[in-house]
């Protein structure tokens, strides 16, 4: 990893759009980490856990359970009205002015997405610096898809590396290889999503093909990148033997991979979509601990190196 004076020259005023920063994360790379979620993704996975990260646009979020029906929002913005005690939002007319968010006393209204500079993000990341060293942690860039904002992703990685931080990037691999080639010297670990190994099903599940992600995976590996495969497994969709065999095949083809980690489905996405007025995703059945253990054993039986957090 580069940690020379050139990385300290990166402008901290480079701006990007994020939708969250989460602290004390322990499943987004080694050690204790701060995960920065960049907005925008070229995929539209039918099981997406972070639907608020798909669009680059900022959304108005409304948590109905927090609303006290005071009418303060309607008094300052006619996008809001109350009908038969129900809070109605005409989202098509919303200009994201923010007056409703400012006056809501219950915190029921908020924006999902904000524009920030590299300096602002690194300032937040460094708040927990004391925890990174002992645990081997650092900063993880996630999304959405960080590679959708290549200049911002690169600047964040360079700035974090200039501070001596461990840097991880979670990615679907769906971007031109030059984007990954540029950031590679400043990344300690790529958390590389393998959504589906069968090309036609990858299109059905994500809206795009898997040829580019597979090509980029092999190119990154050949370039010496440290890579952990992260494989979301959805019961009834991709918990198939042929998919498990193909994942195992990737770890055998590229023996220096850190391994393959299976990511179980959860149901938090539906509530996120509803808050933003987006179509509610189809819900699937989360796997039991016993089923996940069975999947891991199956992967091992096919010869995969399984990473179990």
C-alpha positions as CSV (number, residue, x, y, z in Angstrom):
1,X,0.0,0.0,0.0
2,X,1.2,3.5,-0.8
3,X,1.8,5.8,2.2
4,X,4.0,8.4,0.7
5,X,3.9,12.2,0.7
6,X,1.9,12.2,-2.6
7,X,-1.2,10.9,-0.9
8,X,-1.1,13.9,1.4
9,X,-1.6,16.2,-1.6
10,X,-5.1,14.9,-2.3
11,X,-7.6,17.8,-2.1
12,X,-9.8,17.4,0.9
13,X,-12.5,19.5,-0.8
14,X,-13.4,16.8,-3.3
15,X,-17.2,16.3,-2.9
16,X,-19.3,13.2,-3.1
17,X,-22.7,12.0,-2.0
18,X,-23.2,9.6,0.9
19,X,-26.3,8.2,2.7
20,X,-24.8,7.1,6.0
21,X,-21.7,6.7,8.1
22,X,-21.8,3.8,10.6
23,X,-19.3,3.5,13.5
24,X,-18.0,0.4,15.3
25,X,-18.7,-2.0,12.4
26,X,-17.3,-5.4,12.8
27,X,-18.5,-7.2,9.6
28,X,-17.1,-4.8,7.0
29,X,-13.5,-5.9,7.0
30,X,-10.9,-6.6,9.7
31,X,-11.2,-5.2,13.2
32,X,-13.4,-2.3,14.3
33,X,-14.3,-0.1,11.3
34,X,-16.1,3.0,10.3
35,X,-18.2,2.3,7.2
36,X,-19.0,5.1,4.7
37,X,-21.9,4.4,2.4
38,X,-21.7,6.1,-1.0
39,X,-24.9,6.8,-2.9
40,X,-25.6,5.3,-6.3
41,X,-25.5,1.8,-7.7
42,X,-25.6,0.4,-11.2
43,X,-27.3,-2.8,-10.0
44,X,-30.9,-3.2,-8.8
45,X,-30.7,-6.4,-6.8
46,X,-34.2,-7.8,-6.0
47,X,-33.0,-8.5,-2.4
48,X,-31.0,-5.3,-2.0
49,X,-30.3,-4.6,1.7
50,X,-29.7,-0.9,1.1
51,X,-32.3,0.3,-1.3
52,X,-31.7,3.9,-0.2
53,X,-28.3,3.6,-1.8
54,X,-29.4,2.6,-5.3
55,X,-30.3,6.1,-6.7
56,X,-27.9,9.0,-6.7
57,X,-30.8,11.3,-5.8
58,X,-31.5,12.6,-2.3
59,X,-34.8,11.3,-0.9
60,X,-37.2,12.6,1.8
61,X,-37.7,9.9,4.4
62,X,-40.9,9.7,6.5
63,X,-41.1,7.4,9.5
64,X,-44.8,7.2,10.1
65,X,-44.5,5.7,13.6
66,X,-42.7,8.8,14.8
67,X,-45.2,11.3,13.4
68,X,-47.3,13.0,16.1
69,X,-49.7,14.6,13.7
70,X,-48.9,18.2,14.8
71,X,-49.1,19.6,11.3
72,X,-45.9,21.7,11.6
73,X,-44.6,20.3,8.3
74,X,-47.9,21.2,6.5
75,X,-47.7,24.7,7.8
76,X,-44.4,25.4,6.1
77,X,-44.7,23.2,3.0
78,X,-47.9,22.3,1.0
79,X,-46.3,19.0,-0.1
80,X,-47.6,17.7,3.2
81,X,-51.3,17.5,4.2
82,X,-53.4,15.5,6.6
83,X,-56.5,13.5,5.5
84,X,-58.6,11.7,8.0
85,X,-55.7,11.8,10.5
86,X,-53.3,10.4,7.9
87,X,-50.1,12.1,6.9
88,X,-50.0,12.4,3.1
89,X,-46.8,13.5,1.2
90,X,-47.0,14.5,-2.5
91,X,-43.5,13.4,-3.3
92,X,-43.6,14.3,-6.9
93,X,-43.8,18.0,-5.9
94,X,-41.0,17.8,-3.3
95,X,-38.1,20.1,-4.1
96,X,-36.0,19.0,-1.1
97,X,-36.0,22.5,0.3
98,X,-35.9,21.1,3.8
99,X,-38.2,23.4,5.7
100,X,-40.4,20.4,6.8
101,X,-37.4,18.5,8.1
102,X,-36.3,21.6,10.1
103,X,-39.6,22.1,11.9
104,X,-40.6,18.4,12.6
105,X,-40.4,18.1,16.4
106,X,-40.5,14.3,16.4
107,X,-37.8,13.6,13.9
108,X,-40.2,11.8,11.6
109,X,-38.8,13.6,8.5
110,X,-35.2,13.5,7.3
111,X,-33.2,13.4,4.2
112,X,-31.5,10.3,2.9
113,X,-28.3,11.4,1.2
114,X,-26.0,14.4,1.7
115,X,-23.2,16.0,-0.1
116,X,-19.9,16.0,1.9
117,X,-16.2,16.7,1.3
118,X,-13.4,14.2,1.7
119,X,-12.2,16.3,4.6
120,X,-15.6,16.1,6.4
121,X,-15.8,12.4,6.0
122,X,-12.2,11.7,7.1
123,X,-12.8,14.0,10.1
124,X,-15.7,11.7,11.2
125,X,-13.7,8.6,10.5
126,X,-10.8,9.8,12.6
127,X,-13.0,10.2,15.7
128,X,-12.5,6.4,16.4
129,X,-8.9,6.2,15.4
130,X,-7.9,4.9,18.9
131,X,-9.9,1.7,18.2
132,X,-8.5,1.0,14.8
133,X,-4.9,0.1,15.6
134,X,-5.4,-2.5,18.3
135,X,-8.1,-4.3,16.3
136,X,-6.6,-4.0,12.9
137,X,-9.6,-1.9,11.8
138,X,-10.0,1.3,9.8
139,X,-12.3,2.7,7.1
140,X,-14.6,0.8,4.7
141,X,-16.2,2.3,1.7
142,X,-19.5,0.7,0.8
143,X,-22.8,1.7,-0.8
144,X,-24.6,1.7,-3.1
145,X,-21.5,1.1,-5.2
146,X,-18.4,3.2,-4.3
147,X,-17.1,2.9,-7.8
148,X,-20.1,4.9,-9.1
149,X,-18.2,8.0,-7.6
150,X,-14.7,7.1,-8.7
151,X,-13.0,10.5,-7.9
152,X,-14.6,10.6,-4.5
153,X,-13.8,7.0,-3.7
154,X,-10.2,7.5,-4.8
155,X,-9.8,10.7,-2.8
156,X,-11.3,9.1,0.3
157,X,-9.0,6.1,0.1
158,X,-5.9,8.3,-0.5
159,X,-6.8,10.6,2.4
160,X,-7.4,7.6,4.8
161,X,-4.1,6.0,3.7
162,X,-2.3,9.3,4.3
163,X,-3.6,9.0,7.9
164,X,-2.2,5.5,8.2
165,X,-5.6,3.9,8.2
166,X,-6.5,0.4,6.9
167,X,-8.8,0.8,3.9
168,X,-11.4,-1.7,2.6
169,X,-13.7,-1.2,-0.4
170,X,-16.9,-3.2,-0.8
171,X,-17.8,-3.4,-4.5
172,X,-20.0,-5.3,-7.0
173,X,-17.2,-5.0,-9.5
174,X,-19.5,-3.3,-12.0
175,X,-17.3,-0.4,-13.2
176,X,-14.5,0.1,-15.7
177,X,-11.3,-1.6,-14.5
178,X,-9.4,1.6,-14.7
179,X,-11.5,2.8,-11.7
180,X,-10.2,-0.2,-9.6
181,X,-6.7,0.1,-11.0
182,X,-6.5,3.7,-9.8
183,X,-7.6,3.0,-6.2
184,X,-5.8,-0.3,-5.8
185,X,-2.5,1.1,-4.4
186,X,-4.5,2.6,-1.5
187,X,-6.8,-0.3,-0.6
188,X,-5.8,-3.1,1.8
189,X,-8.8,-5.3,1.1
190,X,-11.5,-5.6,-1.5
191,X,-14.8,-7.0,-0.2
192,X,-15.9,-8.3,-3.6
193,X,-19.6,-9.2,-4.0
194,X,-20.4,-12.3,-6.0
195,X,-24.2,-12.1,-6.4
196,X,-24.8,-14.9,-8.8
197,X,-22.5,-17.0,-10.9
198,X,-25.0,-18.1,-13.6
199,X,-25.0,-15.2,-16.2
200,X,-28.7,-15.3,-17.1
201,X,-29.8,-15.5,-13.5
202,X,-27.4,-12.6,-12.6
203,X,-29.4,-10.4,-15.1
204,X,-32.7,-11.6,-13.6
205,X,-31.6,-10.9,-10.0
206,X,-29.6,-7.7,-10.5
207,X,-30.6,-6.1,-13.8
208,X,-27.1,-6.4,-15.3
209,X,-24.8,-9.2,-16.5
210,X,-21.9,-10.6,-14.5
211,X,-19.3,-10.7,-17.3
212,X,-17.7,-7.3,-16.2
213,X,-17.6,-8.2,-12.5
214,X,-16.0,-11.5,-13.2
215,X,-13.4,-9.9,-15.6
216,X,-12.6,-7.3,-13.0
217,X,-12.3,-9.9,-10.2
218,X,-9.7,-11.8,-12.2
219,X,-7.8,-8.6,-13.2
220,X,-7.7,-7.4,-9.6
221,X,-6.5,-10.8,-8.4
222,X,-3.8,-10.8,-11.1
223,X,-2.7,-7.3,-10.0
224,X,-2.1,-8.6,-6.5
225,X,-5.1,-7.3,-4.7
226,X,-6.2,-8.8,-1.4
227,X,-9.8,-10.0,-2.0
228,X,-12.5,-11.5,0.1
229,X,-15.5,-12.8,-1.9
230,X,-18.8,-11.8,-0.3
231,X,-21.8,-13.9,-1.5
232,X,-25.3,-13.0,-0.6
233,X,-27.4,-16.2,-0.4
234,X,-31.2,-15.9,-0.7
235,X,-33.2,-19.0,0.1
236,X,-35.1,-20.1,-3.0
237,X,-33.1,-17.9,-5.4
238,X,-29.4,-18.7,-5.4
239,X,-29.0,-21.3,-2.7
240,X,-28.3,-23.8,-5.5
241,X,-25.7,-26.5,-5.6
242,X,-24.4,-25.2,-9.0
243,X,-23.9,-21.8,-7.5
244,X,-22.0,-23.1,-4.4
245,X,-19.8,-25.2,-6.7
246,X,-19.0,-22.2,-8.8
247,X,-18.1,-20.1,-5.8
248,X,-15.8,-22.9,-4.6
249,X,-14.4,-23.0,-8.1
250,X,-13.4,-19.3,-7.9
251,X,-11.5,-19.9,-4.6
252,X,-9.7,-22.8,-6.2
253,X,-8.9,-20.9,-9.4
254,X,-7.6,-18.0,-7.4
255,X,-5.9,-19.7,-4.4
256,X,-4.7,-16.5,-2.8
257,X,-8.2,-15.1,-2.2
258,X,-8.9,-14.6,1.4
259,X,-11.9,-16.9,1.0
260,X,-15.6,-16.8,0.5
261,X,-18.1,-15.4,3.0
262,X,-21.8,-16.1,2.8
263,X,-24.1,-13.2,3.6
264,X,-27.5,-14.1,4.8
265,X,-30.6,-12.2,3.7
266,X,-32.5,-9.9,6.2
267,X,-35.8,-8.0,5.9
268,X,-34.8,-4.5,6.9
269,X,-34.9,-3.2,3.3
270,X,-38.7,-3.2,3.0
271,X,-39.1,-0.6,5.8
272,X,-36.4,1.6,4.3
273,X,-38.1,1.6,0.9
274,X,-41.5,2.5,2.5
275,X,-40.0,5.4,4.3
276,X,-38.8,6.9,1.0
277,X,-42.0,6.3,-0.9
278,X,-40.3,3.7,-3.1
279,X,-41.9,0.4,-4.3
280,X,-41.7,-2.2,-1.5
281,X,-39.4,-5.0,-2.4
282,X,-40.4,-8.6,-2.5
283,X,-39.5,-10.2,0.8
284,X,-37.7,-13.5,1.1
285,X,-37.2,-15.9,4.0
286,X,-34.1,-15.2,6.1
287,X,-32.1,-18.4,6.7
288,X,-31.9,-20.0,10.1
289,X,-28.4,-20.3,11.7
290,X,-28.7,-24.0,11.0
291,X,-29.3,-23.4,7.3
292,X,-26.4,-21.0,7.0
293,X,-24.1,-23.6,8.7
294,X,-25.4,-26.1,6.2
295,X,-24.4,-23.8,3.3
296,X,-20.9,-23.3,4.7
297,X,-20.4,-27.0,5.1
298,X,-21.6,-27.5,1.5
299,X,-19.1,-24.9,0.3
300,X,-16.3,-26.6,2.2
301,X,-17.3,-30.0,0.7
302,X,-16.9,-28.5,-2.8
303,X,-13.4,-27.4,-1.8
304,X,-14.0,-23.7,-1.0
305,X,-12.1,-21.7,1.6
306,X,-14.9,-20.4,3.7
307,X,-14.5,-17.2,5.7
308,X,-16.7,-17.3,8.8
309,X,-17.0,-14.0,10.7
